């Protein structure tokens, strides 16, 4: 029989939360990847630049040229749709070439985010670290749509051990450490559920037996001479593990069994929560998987049980009129999904400790 501990606060982190500490947002990933490739040409990146130039008819010679091209999620979605329909894209890109490009794009995302992580994110005293320090006395469940380990590291700095939920049957506190769980100092640290719905740079997936391993260091973040804690799969010994990230596409697939279990735990957490705070997430119309997950959880909640919805976000800098229009459009998406009682704070994931996720919220008007 399943039982759930009384979790009351749920926080969902989107790309805007990591962007507040310098991680590239989806719209900036191609320009950032281009900059990183300068001086050390990468054949896989070169194939992507060629694809973009030929399919959209726009030459690429500088980061600014990507302003006239689709973002990475749109490109991945176009390729996924073409593969699903078994249709090529023009004379240069048949199905075989598209399959290869799909792998190249995943590689480019991993390498770009990994290089960013190697830069030392998060900085000491940043918003994630301030948020994590508040969790020491405020038990919560954390959901993340981000691949990076900014939040993971901030939790560790606050003396909390991220519990990714791989070995859990429910959200009750774990009885003991499972095989492969962290050892040493972090083994005695209080754990907090951190359910990363789109995978993580410090996860590796075994394609032979479907197990997910947690690595000691995320991609691009290992110190000199360090090796991952898992070189082989601990279940079957397979030495060829894949990184586990769900690429930004409109046709997302969650095939790893343990990752689907993470989604089940997230559903359970939202069913039990009294509040849900979105941090740096804009509920984009194409993110059908997350919208469906939210709707399923809301429909499964006990009738009459209230749920406070809060949104902590900010729009990109620009003219005041454009920023106001962007805020209204974003607020409208949340209100259409959850109703007019949604509370907003437009200051973003920055500022003093009381101004992060625990700051006051208000109605949009």
LINVEN-V746889 format. One record per residue. RES is the residue in three letters. PHI is phi in whole degrees, 0 to 359 (* if undefined). OMEGA is omega in whole degrees, 0 to 359 (none if undefined). D_CENTER is the distance of its C-alpha to the mean C-alpha in whole Angstrom. Layout:
RES;PHI;OMEGA;D_CENTER
RES;PHI;OMEGA;D_CENTER
This chain:
UNK;*;181;31
UNK;276;173;28
UNK;219;185;27
UNK;239;175;25
UNK;290;187;25
UNK;283;176;25
UNK;280;186;22
UNK;251;184;22
UNK;245;180;19
UNK;234;180;16
UNK;236;178;13
UNK;245;183;10
UNK;263;174;7
UNK;251;185;6
UNK;299;181;6
UNK;297;179;10
UNK;293;178;10
UNK;290;179;9
UNK;298;179;11
UNK;296;179;14
UNK;249;174;14
UNK;103;177;15
UNK;289;182;11
UNK;290;174;12
UNK;284;181;11
UNK;304;182;11
UNK;294;184;15
UNK;257;189;15
UNK;291;178;14
UNK;297;178;17
UNK;301;179;19
UNK;293;178;18
UNK;298;178;18
UNK;299;180;22
UNK;298;182;23
UNK;293;183;21
UNK;278;182;24
UNK;293;181;27
UNK;90;176;29
UNK;215;184;28
UNK;307;180;28
UNK;244;183;25
UNK;304;181;27
UNK;290;176;23
UNK;293;179;22
UNK;300;178;26
UNK;295;179;26
UNK;291;179;23
UNK;298;178;25
UNK;296;179;28
UNK;301;181;26
UNK;298;183;25
UNK;294;183;28
UNK;282;184;30
UNK;286;181;28
UNK;256;175;28
UNK;64;181;31
UNK;237;178;30
UNK;294;180;31
UNK;239;179;28
UNK;226;182;30
UNK;199;179;27
UNK;303;182;24
UNK;296;181;26
UNK;293;180;26
UNK;288;176;23
UNK;295;181;23
UNK;257;183;25
UNK;234;178;23
UNK;296;175;20
UNK;282;187;17
UNK;299;181;15
UNK;294;178;13
UNK;290;180;17
UNK;292;179;18
UNK;298;180;16
UNK;295;179;17
UNK;297;179;21
UNK;294;179;21
UNK;299;179;20
UNK;294;179;22
UNK;298;180;25
UNK;292;179;24
UNK;295;180;24
UNK;275;182;28
UNK;57;179;29
UNK;233;177;30
UNK;280;177;30
UNK;236;178;29
UNK;75;186;32
UNK;287;186;35
UNK;262;190;33
UNK;227;172;30
UNK;279;184;31
UNK;297;180;29
UNK;297;180;29
UNK;295;180;28
UNK;292;176;25
UNK;300;179;24
UNK;296;179;24
UNK;296;179;22
UNK;299;177;19
UNK;292;179;19
UNK;297;181;19
UNK;293;177;16
UNK;298;178;14
UNK;300;182;16
UNK;296;178;16
UNK;298;180;12
UNK;300;184;12
UNK;294;182;15
UNK;292;178;14
UNK;292;178;11
UNK;298;178;14
UNK;295;177;16
UNK;295;179;15
UNK;297;180;14
UNK;295;178;17
UNK;285;174;19
UNK;106;178;18
UNK;291;353;15
UNK;273;177;15
UNK;288;178;19
UNK;299;179;21
UNK;84;180;21
UNK;286;185;18
UNK;299;178;17
UNK;295;181;14
UNK;292;177;17
UNK;295;178;19
UNK;299;182;17
UNK;298;180;17
UNK;296;178;21
UNK;287;182;21
UNK;285;181;20
UNK;301;180;23
UNK;246;180;25
UNK;227;181;23
UNK;303;184;21
UNK;204;170;18
UNK;245;182;15
UNK;249;171;12
UNK;248;179;9
UNK;222;175;5
UNK;259;185;3
UNK;261;177;1
UNK;278;187;4
UNK;292;182;7
UNK;246;178;9
UNK;299;181;10
UNK;293;180;10
UNK;303;183;12
UNK;290;178;14
UNK;295;178;15
UNK;297;180;16
UNK;297;178;18
UNK;297;180;20
UNK;274;179;21
UNK;84;180;22
UNK;246;180;20
UNK;256;178;18
UNK;299;175;15
UNK;253;186;16
UNK;282;174;13
UNK;84;184;16
UNK;293;184;17
UNK;253;186;20
UNK;261;174;21
UNK;265;177;23
UNK;202;185;22
UNK;269;174;20
UNK;295;180;24
UNK;304;181;24
UNK;297;181;24
UNK;286;180;28
UNK;206;181;27
UNK;286;176;25
UNK;279;177;25
UNK;300;180;26
UNK;92;179;23
UNK;288;182;22
UNK;301;178;22
UNK;239;178;25
UNK;85;185;27
UNK;302;185;26
UNK;290;184;23
UNK;293;182;25
UNK;263;181;27
UNK;287;175;24
UNK;301;182;23
UNK;263;176;20
UNK;221;180;17
UNK;297;173;15
UNK;233;186;11
UNK;260;185;10
UNK;264;192;6
UNK;288;181;7
UNK;249;179;6
UNK;89;185;7
UNK;202;178;7
UNK;292;178;10
UNK;256;173;12
UNK;249;174;13
UNK;231;183;15
UNK;249;177;17
UNK;270;180;20
UNK;288;181;22
UNK;279;184;25
UNK;237;171;24
UNK;75;180;21
UNK;272;174;20
UNK;255;176;17
UNK;253;175;18
UNK;262;182;16
UNK;272;179;17
UNK;292;182;19
UNK;226;176;17
UNK;291;180;14
UNK;305;177;15
UNK;81;186;17
UNK;243;181;17
UNK;285;176;20
UNK;292;181;23
UNK;305;178;26
UNK;83;181;28
UNK;280;176;25
UNK;234;179;24
UNK;299;179;21
UNK;290;180;22
UNK;235;174;22
UNK;271;178;24
UNK;237;176;25
UNK;295;182;24
UNK;287;180;25
UNK;268;186;26
UNK;241;178;28
UNK;82;181;28
UNK;299;181;27
UNK;274;184;26
UNK;250;180;24
UNK;261;179;20
UNK;257;170;17
UNK;294;181;14
UNK;246;170;12
UNK;225;177;9
UNK;270;186;9
UNK;300;180;10
UNK;287;181;10
UNK;220;177;13
UNK;284;181;15
UNK;243;184;16
UNK;290;178;13
UNK;233;182;15
UNK;245;189;14
UNK;267;181;17
UNK;294;185;16
UNK;302;181;18
UNK;294;177;16
UNK;292;176;13
UNK;297;177;15
UNK;295;176;17
UNK;300;177;13
UNK;297;178;13
UNK;298;178;17
UNK;294;177;16
UNK;296;177;14
UNK;299;178;17
UNK;298;181;19
UNK;295;181;18
UNK;289;176;18
UNK;296;184;21
UNK;265;189;22
UNK;289;172;21
UNK;261;177;23
UNK;216;176;20
UNK;229;180;17
UNK;246;176;15
UNK;269;180;13
UNK;241;177;12
UNK;68;179;11
UNK;236;187;10
UNK;253;180;13
UNK;51;183;13
UNK;297;184;14
UNK;301;183;17
UNK;279;181;15
UNK;275;186;12
UNK;295;183;15
UNK;299;180;13
UNK;290;179;12
UNK;299;179;15
UNK;292;177;17
UNK;299;180;15
UNK;297;181;16
UNK;293;178;19
UNK;300;182;20
UNK;295;180;19
UNK;295;180;21
UNK;290;182;24
UNK;268;179;24
UNK;288;176;25
UNK;303;181;28
UNK;299;178;31
UNK;85;180;31
UNK;276;184;28
UNK;287;176;27
UNK;224;177;23
UNK;278;180;23
UNK;251;179;20
UNK;234;181;19
UNK;232;176;17
UNK;249;186;16
UNK;204;172;16
UNK;208;179;18
UNK;265;180;19
UNK;295;178;19
UNK;301;180;23
UNK;176;177;26
UNK;303;183;29
UNK;306;182;29
UNK;295;180;30
UNK;296;180;27
UNK;295;179;25
UNK;295;178;26
UNK;297;179;26
UNK;295;178;22
UNK;296;180;22
UNK;296;179;24
UNK;294;180;22
UNK;293;179;19
UNK;299;181;21
UNK;298;179;23
UNK;297;181;20
UNK;292;181;19
UNK;293;178;23
UNK;294;183;23
UNK;276;188;21
UNK;244;181;22
UNK;107;187;25
UNK;286;183;27
UNK;276;181;26
UNK;298;178;23
UNK;257;185;23
UNK;232;166;21
UNK;220;188;21
UNK;260;182;21
UNK;281;179;21
UNK;84;185;17
UNK;273;182;16
UNK;214;175;19
UNK;98;181;22
UNK;293;189;24
UNK;304;182;23
UNK;285;183;24
UNK;259;178;22
UNK;269;186;19
UNK;287;183;17
UNK;257;181;21
UNK;280;178;23
UNK;292;176;25
UNK;241;180;24
UNK;215;174;26
UNK;291;186;27
UNK;291;182;26
UNK;260;none;30
